[in-house]
Amino acid sequence: MKKINKVKIKINGKKRSINAKMTLKHLLSVNNIALNKVAIEMNENIIDKKKVDKIKIKNGDKIEIVHFIGGG
């Protein structure tokens, strides 16, 4: 039986355990987060949305996802 490796991360201050080889784009996808409606910070760096499919999530990463909200 194959063991799935997990990494521990924080998303918006909440601890989560996810698959070790997950990309940032896949993380957004499985959480139903539309890339065009958020800003993403990873380990205190703003993420270029064009690169989310190449960014691999590592153990201890801290991710902040901010949703855009219209108003007036």
C-alpha positions in Angstrom: 0.0 0.0 0.0 1.4 3.4 -1.0 1.6 6.0 1.8 0.6 9.6 0.9 3.1 12.1 2.2 1.5 15.1 3.9 2.8 18.6 4.8 1.5 20.9 7.4 0.7 24.5 6.4 -1.4 27.5 7.5 -4.1 29.0 5.4 -5.5 32.3 6.7 -4.2 31.4 10.1 -5.7 27.9 10.2 -3.5 24.8 10.3 -4.1 22.3 7.5 -2.5 19.1 6.4 -2.3 18.6 2.6 -0.7 16.3 0.1 3.1 17.0 -0.2 3.2 17.5 -4.0 0.3 19.9 -4.3 0.8 23.1 -6.2 -0.8 26.4 -5.2 -3.1 26.3 -8.2 -4.3 22.8 -7.2 -4.9 24.0 -3.6 -7.1 26.9 -4.9 -8.9 24.5 -7.2 -9.8 21.9 -4.5 -11.1 24.7 -2.3 -13.2 26.2 -5.0 -11.4 29.5 -5.0 -11.5 31.5 -8.2 -8.0 32.9 -9.0 -9.4 36.1 -10.6 -11.2 37.0 -7.3 -8.4 36.8 -4.8 -5.0 38.1 -3.9 -2.5 35.5 -2.5 0.4 36.0 -0.1 2.7 33.1 0.6 5.4 33.4 3.3 4.9 37.2 3.3 5.4 37.5 -0.4 2.7 38.5 -2.9 2.3 35.8 -5.5 2.2 36.5 -9.2 -1.0 34.8 -10.4 0.7 33.7 -13.6 3.0 31.4 -11.6 0.6 29.6 -9.3 0.7 26.4 -11.3 4.5 26.2 -10.8 4.6 26.9 -7.0 4.9 23.8 -5.0 3.6 24.0 -1.4 6.2 23.0 1.3 5.9 22.1 4.9 5.5 25.1 7.1 4.3 27.5 4.3 2.0 30.3 5.5 -0.6 31.3 2.9 -3.0 34.2 3.1 -5.9 34.4 0.6 -7.8 37.7 0.4 -11.1 37.8 -1.5 -12.1 40.9 -3.4 -15.4 42.3 -2.3 -17.3 44.9 -4.2 -19.2 47.7 -2.5 -19.8 51.3 -2.4 
